Amino acid sequence: MSKQRNNKSKGKPSGRGHETSRNTSYARGNAPIKPNKGGSKPSTPAKKSNPDEIRLNKYVANAGICSRRDADVHIATGLVSVNGKVITEMGYKVKIGDEVRYDGARINPEKKAYVLLNKPKGFATTTSEGKGRTVMDLVANATNSRIKPIGRLGRNSKGLLLFTNDESIVSKFTNSKHGIARLFHIELDRNLKLEDLKKIQEGFKIEGKLFSVEEISYIDSASKKEIGLKIKNTGNILIRTIFDYLKYEIVNLDCVAIGHLTKKDIPRGSWKHLTEQELNTLKML
């Protein structure tokens, strides 16, 4: 009997170059197992991750609150909630669309974006699908962040519309007392009577609800059908309600300014990102 056979019979692997040593390896007790190509240990299939989910600590960190390690501490102490429920579980995963709050304030893991659109007629101000042409179609290539319009312009209205995912900016517009004003150029179907202009200026009640504006005036060097009107309300329902009540029809409605922001250098149907200076001024308003 050869030396190699003696080695094999004792449960020892044979020398290099022998067929047995290339194709067979041994575990304890001389039980053969199938070799793993390349000599590495067999690996278990990796669990597929959901691309729409993100660990909560990463979500908090990406929002610029703190590091992931500190985020774990904040989560454990109950400072973070998801969709209204406080989460203290380590490794908890959330979807990008979930409402995540840190110490009561909503946070967002995306890069903040501020897009100013000069809306043309024929586009609905909505983020819903199945509504025909919408303003979201016009800003689709502006940013990867999930921006939404602040306020509304009717499908047949035109002018400036601001989009962002920054909740602190949105809150500035939804505060009716200290909000950011929007200036509209409005054309009516007939001349606006002076007494009606004064009535709008002073504010009046419709079915017990007060309707008032910041400013209203005739447009210089134009007919009395054209007026400038400034409001802090985010929609244009207030405007239409006022003129419907006074029996005027709005022929054209154009938002020409939002705070200090104007349509300068923004052709109809186009958009631009706010400059750092424009954004800083907006935050100070």
Backbone torsions as a table, in degrees:
resi	resn	phi	psi	omega
1	MET	NA	136.5	-175.4
2	SER	-77.5	163.5	179.0
3	LYS	-63.0	-38.2	178.8
4	GLN	-61.9	-40.7	-179.8
5	ARG	-66.9	-38.0	177.4
6	ASN	-61.2	-41.9	178.0
7	ASN	-62.2	-41.7	-179.7
8	LYS	-65.2	-41.2	-177.4
9	SER	-67.6	-24.8	177.7
10	LYS	-86.0	1.2	177.2
11	GLY	85.3	14.5	178.4
12	LYS	-98.0	144.9	178.3
13	PRO	-68.5	146.2	-179.3
14	SER	-77.3	172.1	-177.0
15	GLY	-65.7	168.1	-179.7
16	ARG	-60.0	148.7	176.3
17	GLY	90.1	-15.1	178.6
18	HIS	-79.1	143.4	-175.3
19	GLU	-59.9	-38.2	-178.0
20	THR	-63.5	-40.3	-178.5
21	SER	-70.0	-25.9	179.8
22	ARG	-78.9	-35.5	-170.2
23	ASN	-105.5	-9.3	-175.7
24	THR	-136.8	134.0	171.4
25	SER	-121.2	162.4	-171.5
26	TYR	-123.2	139.0	171.0
27	ALA	-99.7	-177.7	179.2
28	ARG	-60.7	146.0	179.8
29	GLY	78.7	15.1	178.2
30	ASN	62.8	20.3	179.8
31	ALA	-84.4	121.2	-177.3
32	PRO	-73.2	142.6	171.9
33	ILE	-126.6	157.1	-178.8
34	LYS	-71.8	135.9	-179.2
35	PRO	-71.3	150.8	175.2
36	ASN	-99.9	127.8	-175.3
37	LYS	-57.7	130.1	-179.1
38	GLY	90.9	-6.3	175.3
39	GLY	84.9	0.8	-179.4
40	SER	-85.6	164.1	-178.8
41	LYS	-71.7	148.4	177.6
42	PRO	-58.6	138.0	-179.2
43	SER	-109.7	146.9	177.6
44	THR	-86.7	146.3	-178.4
45	PRO	-58.8	134.2	-179.7
46	ALA	-72.8	139.3	179.0
47	LYS	-71.8	129.6	-177.9
48	LYS	-69.4	134.7	178.7
49	SER	-93.3	150.1	178.8
50	ASN	-86.3	116.6	-177.6
51	PRO	-64.8	-16.6	-179.7
52	ASP	-87.9	-0.6	-178.6
53	GLU	-115.5	153.6	-179.5
54	ILE	-145.4	143.2	177.5
55	ARG	-61.7	141.7	-175.3
56	LEU	-61.0	-38.8	-179.5
57	ASN	-66.1	-34.1	177.2
58	LYS	-70.1	-39.1	178.3
59	TYR	-58.4	-47.0	-179.2
60	VAL	-64.7	-43.0	-180.0
61	ALA	-64.4	-42.8	-179.8
62	ASN	-64.7	-24.3	178.6
63	ALA	-77.3	-3.0	177.0
64	GLY	84.2	13.6	-178.5
65	ILE	-74.5	-45.6	-175.1
66	CYS	-171.0	-173.5	175.6
67	SER	-77.9	167.8	178.3
68	ARG	-62.3	-39.6	-179.2
69	ARG	-62.8	-44.0	177.9
70	ASP	-68.4	-31.8	178.4
71	ALA	-62.3	-38.8	177.2
72	ASP	-59.1	-39.6	179.3
73	VAL	-65.6	-44.6	-179.6
74	HIS	-64.3	-38.7	178.2
75	ILE	-64.5	-45.7	-178.2
76	ALA	-62.7	-30.6	-178.8
77	THR	-89.7	4.8	173.3
78	GLY	83.0	22.7	-179.1
79	LEU	-86.6	-8.7	-174.6
80	VAL	-116.7	132.8	176.7
81	SER	-125.4	151.4	178.2
82	VAL	-125.9	119.7	-178.9
83	ASN	51.8	41.1	175.9
84	GLY	87.4	-3.4	-178.1
85	LYS	-113.8	128.1	178.8
86	VAL	-68.8	130.5	-178.7
87	ILE	-113.9	126.1	177.0
88	THR	-119.9	2.1	-177.4
89	GLU	-77.5	127.6	177.0
90	MET	-72.7	139.4	179.2
91	GLY	82.3	4.5	179.8
92	TYR	-61.7	138.3	-178.7
93	LYS	-111.0	142.9	178.8
94	VAL	-125.1	159.9	174.3
95	LYS	-93.2	153.1	-177.2
96	ILE	-57.2	-33.1	-177.9
97	GLY	-81.4	-4.7	179.4
98	ASP	-67.6	153.0	176.1
99	GLU	-91.4	107.9	-178.6
100	VAL	-108.5	130.2	179.8
101	ARG	-123.8	139.5	175.6
102	TYR	-115.0	118.8	-178.8
103	ASP	52.7	37.9	176.3
104	GLY	91.7	-19.3	-177.8
105	ALA	-97.9	135.7	-179.4
106	ARG	-69.6	138.4	179.9
107	ILE	-121.5	159.0	-177.3
108	ASN	-138.7	129.2	-176.4
109	PRO	-83.1	-0.9	-177.3
110	GLU	-89.2	160.7	174.2
111	LYS	-66.5	135.1	179.7
112	LYS	-68.3	135.1	-178.9
113	ALA	-132.3	145.4	-177.7
114	TYR	-138.0	107.1	-174.0
115	VAL	-119.8	128.1	-179.9
116	LEU	-108.3	118.7	-177.9
117	LEU	-107.7	140.5	170.1
118	ASN	-100.3	93.0	-171.5
119	LYS	-71.5	132.2	172.1
120	PRO	-89.5	172.3	175.0
121	LYS	-69.1	158.2	173.1
122	GLY	92.9	5.4	-179.9
123	PHE	-122.1	128.0	-180.0
124	ALA	-79.4	142.7	176.8
125	THR	-90.5	88.8	-179.5
126	THR	-157.9	155.8	175.0
127	THR	-102.4	-0.4	-179.6
128	SER	-77.7	148.8	176.5
129	GLU	-88.2	162.8	178.5
130	GLY	78.5	16.8	-180.0
131	LYS	-107.9	18.9	-177.2
132	GLY	77.8	-148.8	179.6
133	ARG	-73.3	129.3	-179.3
134	THR	-126.2	166.9	179.6
135	VAL	-64.7	-22.8	179.1
136	MET	-66.4	-27.7	176.3
137	ASP	-65.7	-33.5	-176.0
138	LEU	-75.3	-26.8	-177.8
139	VAL	-111.4	17.2	-175.0
140	ALA	-58.2	-33.9	-177.3
141	ASN	-99.7	9.9	-175.9
142	ALA	-74.3	-37.4	-175.6
143	THR	-163.1	159.1	174.4
144	ASN	-85.7	-12.9	178.5
145	SER	-71.8	151.3	-177.3
146	ARG	-86.1	82.2	-178.8
147	ILE	-85.5	155.5	176.6
148	LYS	-135.7	153.2	178.8
149	PRO	-72.9	144.3	173.4
150	ILE	-93.1	117.6	-178.2
151	GLY	77.1	-169.3	-175.3
152	ARG	-136.6	152.0	165.1
153	LEU	-129.2	133.5	-179.7
154	GLY	-60.0	161.3	-178.4
155	ARG	-55.0	-36.6	-178.5
156	ASN	-96.6	7.4	174.1
157	SER	-93.1	164.0	-179.3
158	LYS	-141.9	173.1	176.9
159	GLY	116.1	-162.9	-170.9
160	LEU	-74.4	138.2	177.6
161	LEU	-143.6	125.8	-177.2
162	LEU	-100.2	133.5	178.9
163	PHE	-115.6	140.2	175.7
164	THR	-162.4	167.5	171.0
165	ASN	-117.7	15.3	-179.1
166	ASP	-94.4	107.0	-176.2
167	GLU	-64.9	-28.9	-179.7
168	SER	-66.9	-33.1	176.6
169	ILE	-74.1	-41.6	178.7
170	VAL	-57.7	-41.6	-177.5
171	SER	-63.6	-27.0	178.5
172	LYS	-66.5	-30.0	-179.0
173	PHE	-86.1	-26.9	-176.3
174	THR	-87.4	-4.4	175.2
175	ASN	-88.1	103.9	-171.9
176	SER	-66.9	-25.2	-178.9
177	LYS	-85.5	-40.9	-175.3
178	HIS	-118.4	21.7	-176.6
179	GLY	-74.9	179.6	-180.0
180	ILE	-92.6	127.5	-175.2
181	ALA	-78.4	150.4	173.5
182	ARG	-120.0	138.5	-178.7
183	LEU	-106.8	129.3	-178.5
184	PHE	-117.1	141.8	169.4
185	HIS	-102.0	116.0	-173.7
186	ILE	-118.4	134.3	174.4
187	GLU	-113.9	126.0	-178.9
188	LEU	-100.2	169.5	-179.4
189	ASP	-77.9	-12.7	177.8
190	ARG	-154.7	168.8	-179.0
191	ASN	-59.9	137.8	176.7
192	LEU	-82.3	120.8	-180.0
193	LYS	-63.7	146.3	-178.6
194	LEU	-61.2	-39.7	-179.9
195	GLU	-65.5	-32.3	177.2
196	ASP	-73.0	-37.2	176.7
197	LEU	-61.7	-43.4	179.0
198	LYS	-66.5	-34.5	179.3
199	LYS	-65.0	-42.6	177.8
200	ILE	-66.1	-38.8	-178.5
201	GLN	-62.9	-39.5	-177.8
202	GLU	-82.7	-22.3	-176.8
203	GLY	88.4	143.2	179.5
204	PHE	-150.7	164.3	-176.3
205	LYS	-101.0	141.0	172.9
206	ILE	-124.5	115.0	-177.2
207	GLU	53.7	42.6	175.4
208	GLY	83.5	-4.4	-179.4
209	LYS	-105.6	130.7	-178.2
210	LEU	-77.8	129.8	176.1
211	PHE	-116.5	119.3	-178.9
212	SER	-142.8	158.2	179.8
213	VAL	-125.2	167.0	178.4
214	GLU	-75.9	-47.8	-178.9
215	GLU	-150.4	154.2	172.1
216	ILE	-152.3	140.4	179.7
217	SER	-160.9	160.8	173.4
218	TYR	-73.2	153.1	177.3
219	ILE	-81.4	130.6	178.9
220	ASP	-60.6	141.5	176.4
221	SER	58.5	32.3	177.6
222	ALA	-137.9	169.1	178.7
223	SER	-70.5	166.2	-179.8
224	LYS	-72.3	-0.3	175.0
225	LYS	-78.9	-18.2	-176.6
226	GLU	-106.3	128.1	-177.8
227	ILE	-134.8	158.5	171.2
228	GLY	-107.8	134.5	-176.4
229	LEU	-138.8	132.2	-178.4
230	LYS	-117.3	130.2	178.2
231	ILE	-135.8	162.3	174.2
232	LYS	-107.1	-4.9	176.6
233	ASN	-68.6	141.9	-175.0
234	THR	-77.7	-18.3	-179.0
235	GLY	-105.6	-175.1	175.0
236	ASN	-116.6	12.1	177.6
237	ILE	-65.7	-38.0	179.1
238	LEU	-57.9	-44.5	-179.2
239	ILE	-62.9	-47.8	-177.9
240	ARG	-66.8	-36.1	178.4
241	THR	-63.0	-42.8	179.8
242	ILE	-60.6	-49.5	-176.0
243	PHE	-76.1	-29.3	172.8
244	ASP	-62.6	-42.9	-178.9
245	TYR	-63.9	-36.2	-178.9
246	LEU	-89.2	5.9	174.8
247	LYS	69.5	37.2	173.1
248	TYR	-113.1	146.9	175.0
249	GLU	-106.1	132.8	179.0
250	ILE	-83.4	118.6	179.9
251	VAL	-86.5	-44.3	178.4
252	ASN	-139.4	139.3	176.6
253	LEU	-134.1	119.9	-173.7
254	ASP	-132.0	118.5	175.5
255	CYS	-81.0	111.2	-172.6
256	VAL	-100.1	-13.5	179.3
257	ALA	-156.7	143.1	171.8
258	ILE	-122.8	105.5	-172.9
259	GLY	59.4	-122.0	179.1
260	HIS	-91.5	-2.9	-177.2
261	LEU	-83.7	133.2	-179.3
262	THR	-126.4	176.9	-178.8
263	LYS	-85.6	6.4	-177.6
264	LYS	-56.2	128.5	177.4
265	ASP	66.6	18.4	174.8
266	ILE	-121.4	97.2	178.6
267	PRO	-61.0	155.8	179.4
268	ARG	-58.5	128.9	-179.1
269	GLY	91.6	-4.9	-179.7
270	SER	-104.7	169.8	-179.4
271	TRP	-141.1	167.8	174.4
272	LYS	-149.5	157.2	172.1
273	HIS	-83.7	140.2	177.1
274	LEU	-64.4	142.0	174.6
275	THR	-75.3	164.7	179.2
276	GLU	-60.5	-38.4	179.0
277	GLN	-66.6	-42.6	178.4
278	GLU	-62.2	-40.8	-179.5
279	LEU	-66.9	-43.6	-180.0
280	ASN	-62.6	-40.0	178.1
281	THR	-65.4	-40.3	179.0
282	LEU	-61.8	-39.3	-179.1
283	LYS	-68.9	-26.7	-179.1
284	MET	-84.8	-15.7	-178.1
285	LEU	-67.1	NA	NA
